[in-house]
């Protein structure tokens, strides 16, 4: 059985670097843009397996308008 080291390196690159990185970036952007940043972070992490879709998702998220700031009455 022959295992290609390049394939193992690519899999580790996706698992150890891209999934947490894009999940964290989408979560941080989602905190200002949406009411449920955890779901946005999860979707961003899941879409990191398909890089073109992840970049499109992140671009749409960045271009979305910010949530209004709720002023407290105290």
N, C-alpha and C positions, 0 to 999 in steps of 0.2 A: 504494500500500500504506500503510495507516494503522496505526501502532504505538501502543498505549495506554501512556502513561508510568506509569500506575498499576500495570499488570501487571508492567512491568519493575521498578518499585520493590518490589513484593511478592516477586518472585523474588529480587532482591538481598537483601532483608531475611531471607528464609529461608536463602539460601546463606551470606551473610556474617555473620549474627548468630546465628540460632537453631540451626543445625546444630552449629557449634563450641561454643556455650554449653551446650546440652543434652548433647552428647557429653562435655564436660569435667565437668559436674556429675554425670552418671551414672558416669563413670569414678572420680571421687573418692569417691562413695558406695559404688560397687562394690568399692573397695579394702578397705573394712571389712566388707562384707557377703558377698562371694563370693570364690571362689578364682581366678576369671578376670576381672579388671576390664577388660581390653582388649575382650573380647567384649561386656561390659555397656555399655561406652562406645560401641562401634560400634552396638549395637542402639538405644541411646538417641539417638544421632545420626541413625540411619535413621528412627526413629519421630518425629523432630522434623518430618518432612514432614506428619505427621498429628497435630496438636496434642492432640486428646483422648486418643489412644492413648499419646502420650508422657507426658502427665500421669498416666495410670493406671499406666504402667510405672514411673515415678519414685515414685509413692505406694506401690506394692507393694514396690519396692526399699527404700524408707525404712522400711517397716513390718517388713521381714524382720529376723530376729534376727542379731546380730553373730557373726562367727566367733570361736571360742574362742581365747584367747591361748595360744600354745605357749611353755611355759617351757623354757629351755635348761638343760642339766645342767652347764654349765661354771661 
